[in-house]
Amino acid sequence: MTEKEKMLAGKLYNGFDPELVAERIRARELCHAIGALSPRAPEAERAELLVQLFGRHTDAYITPPFFCDYGRNIQLGRNVYFNFNCVILDGAPVKIGDNVMFGPAVQIYTASHPLKAEERRSGLEFGKAIVIGNDVWLGGGVIVCPGVTIGNNSVIGAGSIVVRDIPANVSAAGNPCRILRELEQ
């Protein structure tokens, strides 16, 4: 397996593999280009940069700055909104549903590292996929940790750190994030 294949399969991989380094540089250049666009730039110009970053057409609205590792490992539904300063570490797949809102400074981390110091020193890392359902709202400063799924229609309060799955139709908040109440739909 190539290092990229290992990465996408959730296995330990070398993040300094030249192919992966080149892909991260490409994504950073595209994120920079998106951030450098004038707010009055034609929508077609912004849309083309998003196609290059994500590898497919999207109607997502991204308020720069926005940062990601690869871009092409992020699957966006319809009508997704990113407020200022969002980060997605997409070494593993990130699936985002329709009508999802990200507050400012939301961070999505698929990246992880071995727990044993000896293994960490080797430089190897791995990732766990993240799934965010439809109609989810993540408040400002939310951090979503590797391997988490957030169910449809749920709301995550500002500043929360989500370390385990959150079911559909709930309001949750805190560190660690806990269910506060069920939401009527």
C-alpha positions in Angstrom: 0.0 0.0 0.0 1.1 3.6 -0.6 1.2 6.0 2.3 -1.9 7.7 0.9 -3.7 4.4 0.7 -2.7 3.6 4.3 -3.9 7.1 5.4 -7.3 6.7 3.8 -7.7 3.2 5.3 -7.1 4.5 8.8 -3.8 2.7 9.2 -0.5 4.1 10.5 1.2 6.1 7.7 4.1 8.4 7.1 2.8 12.0 6.8 6.1 13.1 5.3 5.6 11.0 2.3 6.4 13.2 -0.8 3.0 12.6 -2.4 1.2 13.6 0.8 3.4 16.6 1.3 2.7 17.8 -2.2 -1.1 17.3 -1.7 -1.0 19.3 1.5 0.9 22.1 -0.2 -1.7 22.2 -3.0 -4.5 22.5 -0.5 -2.7 25.2 1.4 -2.2 27.2 -1.8 -5.9 26.8 -2.7 -7.0 27.9 0.8 -4.6 30.9 0.5 -6.1 31.7 -2.9 -9.6 31.5 -1.5 -8.7 33.8 1.4 -7.0 36.3 -1.0 -10.1 36.7 -3.1 -11.7 40.1 -2.9 -15.2 40.0 -1.2 -16.4 41.4 -4.6 -14.7 38.7 -6.7 -17.1 37.0 -9.2 -18.8 34.0 -7.7 -17.5 31.9 -10.6 -13.9 32.6 -9.5 -14.7 31.4 -6.0 -16.6 28.4 -7.2 -13.7 27.3 -9.4 -11.2 27.4 -6.5 -13.7 25.3 -4.4 -13.9 22.7 -7.1 -10.1 22.5 -7.2 -9.9 22.2 -3.4 -12.7 19.7 -2.9 -12.5 17.8 -6.2 -16.2 18.4 -7.0 -18.7 21.2 -7.3 -20.1 22.6 -4.1 -22.5 25.4 -3.1 -20.7 25.7 0.3 -20.0 29.2 1.5 -16.7 29.6 3.1 -15.8 32.8 5.0 -12.0 33.0 4.9 -9.7 32.2 6.4 -10.3 28.5 6.0 -7.7 25.7 6.4 -7.6 22.0 5.6 -4.9 19.4 5.0 -6.1 17.9 1.7 -9.6 19.1 0.8 -10.4 16.1 -1.4 -11.1 14.0 1.7 -14.0 16.3 2.6 -17.4 15.5 1.2 -19.8 18.4 1.5 -23.5 18.3 1.3 -25.7 21.1 0.0 -25.9 24.5 1.7 -22.9 24.2 4.1 -21.7 27.4 5.7 -18.3 27.9 7.3 -17.8 31.1 9.4 -14.3 32.7 9.9 -11.2 30.6 10.8 -12.4 27.0 10.5 -9.9 24.2 10.3 -10.4 20.6 9.0 -7.6 18.1 9.3 -8.8 15.7 6.7 -6.3 12.9 6.7 -9.3 10.6 6.9 -12.7 11.1 5.3 -14.9 13.9 6.6 -18.5 13.7 5.5 -20.7 16.8 6.1 -24.4 16.6 5.4 -26.8 19.2 4.0 -27.6 22.5 5.7 -24.8 22.4 8.2 -23.5 25.6 9.9 -20.1 26.0 11.4 -19.5 28.9 13.8 -16.2 30.7 13.8 -13.1 28.8 14.7 -14.7 25.3 14.5 -12.0 22.6 14.2 -12.5 19.1 12.8 -9.7 16.7 13.6 -9.4 13.3 11.9 -5.7 13.2 12.7 -4.4 11.2 15.6 -1.1 9.7 16.9 -0.1 6.5 18.7 -0.4 6.6 22.5 3.0 5.0 23.1 5.8 7.5 23.0 8.1 5.1 21.1 5.5 4.8 18.3 5.0 8.6 18.2 8.7 9.2 17.8 8.6 7.1 14.7 6.6 9.9 13.0 3.8 7.7 12.0 0.2 8.9 12.4 -3.3 7.7 11.6 -6.8 9.1 11.2 -10.4 8.3 12.0 -13.3 9.4 9.8 -15.8 12.0 11.0 -19.4 12.2 10.0 -21.6 15.2 10.6 -25.3 14.7 9.7 -27.8 17.0 8.0 -29.1 20.2 9.6 -26.3 20.3 12.3 -25.1 23.5 13.9 -21.7 23.6 15.5 -21.2 26.8 17.6 -18.1 28.9 17.6 -14.9 27.2 18.8 -16.3 23.6 18.7 -13.6 20.9 18.4 -14.7 17.6 16.9 -12.2 14.8 17.7 -11.2 11.8 15.5 -13.8 9.1 14.8 -16.9 11.1 16.0 -20.3 11.0 14.3 -22.9 13.8 15.0 -26.5 12.9 14.2 -29.0 14.9 12.1 -30.5 18.0 13.5 -28.2 18.3 16.5 -26.8 21.5 17.9 -23.3 21.6 19.6 -22.8 24.5 21.9 -20.0 27.0 21.5 -16.6 25.9 22.9 -17.6 22.2 23.2 -15.1 19.4 22.7 -16.8 16.5 21.1 -14.9 13.2 21.9 -17.7 10.7 21.4 -20.7 10.3 19.1 -23.7 12.6 19.5 -27.1 11.2 18.5 -29.6 12.9 16.3 -32.0 15.6 17.5 -30.2 16.8 20.7 -28.6 19.9 22.1 -25.1 19.0 23.5 -22.3 21.1 25.0 -19.3 21.0 27.3 -15.9 19.6 27.7 -16.3 16.8 27.2 -19.5 17.4 25.2 -22.6 15.9 26.8 -26.3 15.8 25.8 -28.2 18.6 27.5 -31.7 17.8 26.1 -33.6 16.3 23.2 -34.8 18.7 20.5 -38.3 18.6 19.1 -38.4 18.3 15.3 
